[in-house]
Amino acid sequence: MVKMNFTSSFHQSGALMTDKKVIDLCPICDSRKIKKLRGVFDLGKKTIPDIEYYLCENCGEKLTDTENEEKIDHYLKKQGSKKKRAA
């Protein structure tokens, strides 16, 4: 069972997101080896440039907060509208 000390949920991208401002505990493995990063956020088939996220150095789980979730949503919608215009 995963013990979570903050509200979290999965974003449509598959990344775990949280409303906590400072992420210091991985909700998957309970590790405190959390590194704050800024850069390309890899979602598998899509990548999001220049996003702040957290990476658990123990299990590799990527986490993002609700502020950056909005940036991810905006970027994905923008990319979707570009594809529709190109078709």
Sequence and secondary structure as in RCSB ss.txt:
>XXXX:A:sequence
MVKMNFTSSFHQSGALMTDKKVIDLCPICDSRKIKKLRGVFDLGKKTIPDIEYYLCENCGEKLTDTENEEKIDHY
LKKQGSKKKRAA
>XXXX:A:secstr
    SS EEE TTS EEES SS  S TTT    EEEEEEEEE SS EEEEEEEEEETTT  EEEEHHHHHHHHHH
HHHHHHHHHHH 
